[in-house]
Amino acid sequence: MRIRKVTPATLFGAGKVDELAALMRAADADVAIIDDALSPVQQRNLEKAWEVKVIDRTGLILEIFGRRARTKEGRLQVELARLDYERSRLVRTWTHRSASGAAPARPAVRAKPRSSWTGA
């Protein structure tokens, strides 16, 4: 399906979201895969509207790579990429804490590279 105009909240227009929701209910779908990049807000809005898990292109690629990774290094690289991808989706869900008077966010702690360590 080609999209004429991208709707910021859901990527699709309200009519198309409702039409696809009906199709997913009729097919008893558990998951919807979108062949495009979704913002965290778009993904969350579509999951609410369709009541299924929504996966965008990047999420699908990471899922496939994660299942096919054989070496320890490969699995770690995929895990790092997946965590970086999910971090963008988690950050926005915790922004209410800083606005509500909770403790301010702590700065990131960085470990020194192993080569600069002294001693055993």
Secondary structure, DSSP 8 states (H G I E B T S, - for coil): ---SS-BTTTBS-HHHHHHHHHHHHHHT-SEEE-SS---HHHHHHHHHHHSSEEE-HHHHHHHHHHHH--SHHHHHHHHHHHHHHHHHHHHGGGHHHHHTT------------GGG----
